[in-house]
Amino acid sequence: MKLIQSQIVIWSTVLLHFLSVSPTAAVSKTIVQRAAFGIEIGNWQPHSLNDEPRFADFGAAGATPFVGLSIVFPLKSDLGLRLSIDYWALRDLEETEHVHSLTIHPICLDLKYWLIPDYWLSAFVMYGGGVYWGVENETDPFGDRLSKARAGWGANLGTGVDLAISRHLGIGILLQYHFVRFPEPVGGVEDYSGPKVGGELHWFF
């Protein structure tokens, strides 16, 4: 009986030690509020694509995914600064505009506030703004391409969830609304405001 009890104690000790060094235990000690480099991919849907008469045949055009790179620097225990550089494009617009294609390159600076910063899973809110570079690729009667760039301004408001799956890797889900206007039309449209939903892969450092 004493032998069985001693074996139980030994195996319990081994099991507790294993759990203390297991990946699950390591993840539980990982916090989401850390400096990180991120890659984002998602879908941005400006309202003008559905509401603007110039884009009535939008089905003939091809919207690329919204992709971007970001870097986050913690400022306080629950607050960080996020810098992002993104890319979004519309292709094959000849049927709707003289523009062959257009691209928009947002460069944004946002404040990111974590609700549970010292845990491996946390919701967050994010707000900020930036400059949006719109580039038209036009076609002339001879088929040559001419590019015109215009700068617009925008504000962002969003929310999401960050999940740290290891000490060096994390994932996130982001729901964001972009308020974007150009002083001069890009592809015949000034207002590119609309919602965006995306996922992020983070590398902590």
Summary of the structure (lengths in Angstrom):
residues: 205
radius of gyration: 23.8
end to end distance: 51.7
largest distance: 95.7
contacts: 644
relative contact order: 0.20
helix: 18%
strand: 59%
